[in-house]
Amino acid sequence: MKLYNTDRLNVCQVTNPSDISVAVLPGILTASVTKELPAHWQPVMDQQSSLNWIAERLSEGKLYSVNELASGCLIGFLFLHELSINEELDFKSRNLSKNLSQVHIGYLLSENYWRRGFASELIDGLVKFYQQSNKVLRLVGGVERANVGSSKILEKSGFKIFESRDETVFYHYQFERL
């Protein structure tokens, strides 16, 4: 199921490990791509570890394939985990309760697509998607301090630093609500 498209990307939900061609995963989930990620996200080496990796990501939240529109090739993944927030919001001097959510995000792209604007396009598209949904209060992403590229991408897309813990910097994108 399509989540959104950008000029060069198609982002679709993965609901089953069979939705992904496991043969391409070792080429995407290389040591360089996964080095800043948790230990259990480290490189996959074969078909079985690829299936296990997808199944584990599906158990942790929503998993989306990131595909290049021109070629149809899988170039990476987007990870979303939505948390409900009951915010008391003041709408035109009336206190109204509205159910909103906070979405924790993560992404990775194949090294072949680094430094070509794909990650910025992916995150900008995600921000636009949630702006239109009007159901999300904020997006949150954590980045290892050593991952300067991802920090720059989030900042360029309008995310602001709100917390640092150990080696992780947390960013959020706060949506304006009427």
N, C-alpha and C positions, 0 to 999 in steps of 0.2 A: 504494500500500500504506500503510495507516494505521500511524503510529508510536505515537501516543497521542491521547486526547481529554481535554479539561478540561471544566468546566461550560459554557464558551462557545466553545471552540476545537476544531478538528479539524486535526491535524498529519499530513500525508501525504507520502510520498516522491515526488519527481519523478524520473523515470528518462529522460525524453525531452522535448525542447523542446515537442513537441505536447501534453504533459500540461497545459500552461498556456495560457490564453487570452491571447495576446500583446496583444490590444486593451486590456487593463486595466493593463498594465505601466507605460506612461508616467504614469498617474495614481497609481501606487504609488511608482515610483522617481523622485520629484521631487528638485529640487536641495536642498530642506530635509532630506529623508530621507537622501540620499547624501553630504551635505557632509562628514561625518566619516569617510567610507570611502575606500579607495584610489582613485586617479584613474581606473583602468579599471572601476570600479564606478559611475561617475557617471551622471547621468540618461540615460534612453533616450528617444528622440524619435519613433520610428516602429516599424513592425512588424519591419523587418529588424534594427534595432539591438536590439529586444526579443529576437528569436530568438538573436542573437549573445550577448547578455547571459546568457541561460539556458544556452546551450551552454558558455560560459566557466565559469559557476558549477558546472556538472555535471562539468567537467574538473578542477576544484579539490578536489572532495570530494562529500559527499552533500548534496543540496538537498531541502528539504521546503517544501511550501506550507503556509501558515497560513491557515485558513479560519474565518470566523465560523460557528458551528453554526446559529444562528437563520436567517441569510439564505443560507448556503452561499457567500458571497462570499469571494474571495481578498483577504486584508488584509495579507499580508506573507510573509516567508520566514525559515526557520531553516536555518543552515549548520552542518554537522558534519564534522569531519575526525578520524578515529580513528587513534591511534598505539599500537602494541603496546609494552608494558612488561613485561619479565620481572622481577618483584619476588620477592625471597626474603623470605617472610613467616613469622613464627613463629606457628604455630597450636598453642596449648596446649602450649608447650614443645617442639614438634617443628618442626624447620625443614622446611618444605614449599615447593616452588616452584609458583607458580600464575601462569598467563598472565592478565594484566590489561591494560587499555588506559587511555590518557589521551585524552579527547575535547576537541578545540578547538571552541568554539562561536562562532557569530555569529548575529545576527538583525536584521531590520528590519521595521517596520510602517508602513503608510500613515499619513500625518499625521492622517487622519480618526479614527484609533484611538489616538492619543496621549492621555496623561493620563486614561485611562478604565480602567486596571488590566489591559489586555490583555497588555502586555509582562511584567508580574509574573506573570500567570497562565501565560503561555507558559513562562517560565523555571522557575517552581515545578513545572509539569507535567513539564518535562524532568528536573529533579532527581529527582522521584518515579519517573519511568520508569527512570532509571539506578539508583536505589536498589534497585528490584525486580529488576533484571537481575543484580546482584551480579558483574558482569564488568568494571566500570570503577572504577579507582582514584581518578580525579579528573576534573573538568571544568575547562577553562581558557578564559578569555575576555579579550581585550584591548580596552580602551576608550580613545579619545582623551580627554585631560584635559578638553577643552572640552565633552565629552558627559556633563555632570553627571547627566542623567536616567538614562542607562544604568548609570552607576556606582551610583546609588542603587538601581536595580532589582536588580543583582547582589548588592549588600550586603544588601538586604532578603531576598533568597532564600538567604542564608547563605554567599555567596562572600567570601573574604578577599583583601586585596591581598598579593601575594607578590613583585612586582618592578615597577619603573618604568624605562622606557627612552625617552629623548627626550620626545615628547609622548604616549606610550602608557603606560597603567597596566594591568598584568596582574593578573587575579583568578583564584583557583582555589576550587573546592569539593572538599574532600577527603572521600571516603566512608569511614565506619568499616567495618572488616573484622573479622570474628570469627576 
